[in-house]
């Protein structure tokens, strides 16, 4: 097992790592939509989804991988009405690559985020 730290992302606020390599698999902790160095989120579900995916990509890059290495993605949203926007934004970012995915409507997320994304990649 190897811990992965994405230097451009904030230090995790809890007892976890940005990612963990276990064999060929990279498990990426839930990423909130904080831009690097920022204390606030971008406005709106589309911008927050893009930022959370950019944070996922930062962890992938720290492990020598990219979005094309993703095999599973879990997306948590606070409002099920945001599903179409999240789906379209995600599809635009992912292009032809279609890993397994779930979008889970949930209660409030930490710091009032509208979306949080975790993932698994094969590196």
N, C-alpha and C positions, 0 to 999 in steps of 0.2 A: 504494500500500500504506500502511495506517495501523495502528499498534500500538494495542491496546486494553488498558487497565489497569483492573481492578476494585479500587477503593480499599479495599474492606472485606476483600479476600483477602490472604493473606500474599504478600510479595514472592517471585517465583519463585526457587527455590533453584538453578536452573541457568541456562544461556544460552538463554532463551526468554521469550516474552511470554505473558500470559494468553490473548490472542487477537490475531488479525491480520485486518484487513479487506482484501480483495482484490476490487475491484469491489463487487458486491452481496453477496459471500459473506464470512461471518465464520468463520474457522477457530479453534476453541477448543482450546487445549492440554489435555492430560490433567490432570484435576482429581482430586487425592486428597481423602479425606473429612476434611480439617482444618476444624473450625469456625473462623470469624473470630476471630483473637486467641489461639487454642488451640495447644498444642504436642503434643496427643494426639488420637487419633481417638475417636469414640463407639464403644461396644461393639456388636459384632454386625453381620452383613451387611446387615440391613434398615436400621439406623440409619446405617451408612456409605454405603449407596446413596442414601438421602435426602440426606445431607450433601453428597456428591459432586454430586448433581443441583442442590442449592441453590447450590453453587459455580459450576456451569455457568450457572445462572440469573443469578448475580451478574455474570458476564462478558457475558451477553446484555444485561442491563440497562445495563451500562456502554456498550454499543454502541447503546442505544435500542431493544432488541428484547426478546422474551420466549420462553418455551419453545415457543410456537406457531410460531415462526420456524425451528425446527430442521428440517433436511432429512435429516441423517444423524447417527447416534449410534454410537460404538464403546465397548463396555463390556468391561473386562478384569477377570476374577475369578481368584482363586488356587485355588478349589475348585469343580469342575464341579457338585458336589452343591448349591451355592448358587444354581444357575441358576433353579430355580422361585421362590425367594424374591426374587431380583433381578428376575425377569420380572414378578412380581405387584406389587412395590413400584414399579417403573418404570411399569407400566400404570396404577396408581393415580395417580401423579404426572402422567402425560401425558394421562389422560382419553381423549377421542375422537381426539386428534392422534396420528397414526401415521407418524412419519418412518422412513426406512430405518434398520435397526439390525442390529448384530451383537453377540453376547456371546462373548468369546473366553476360554476357560480358558487360563491362562498360569502361569508360574512365580511365584516370590515378587515382590511389588511393593515399591517403595521405602518405607522406614520401617515395613514390616510391615503395610501396608494390605491389606484384603481385596478392595477394588475401586478401579478408576481409570476415569474416563469422559472421553472426548474427543468433540467434536461439530463439525458444520458447520451454519451457519444461513444463510438468505437474509434479508438485512436491507433 
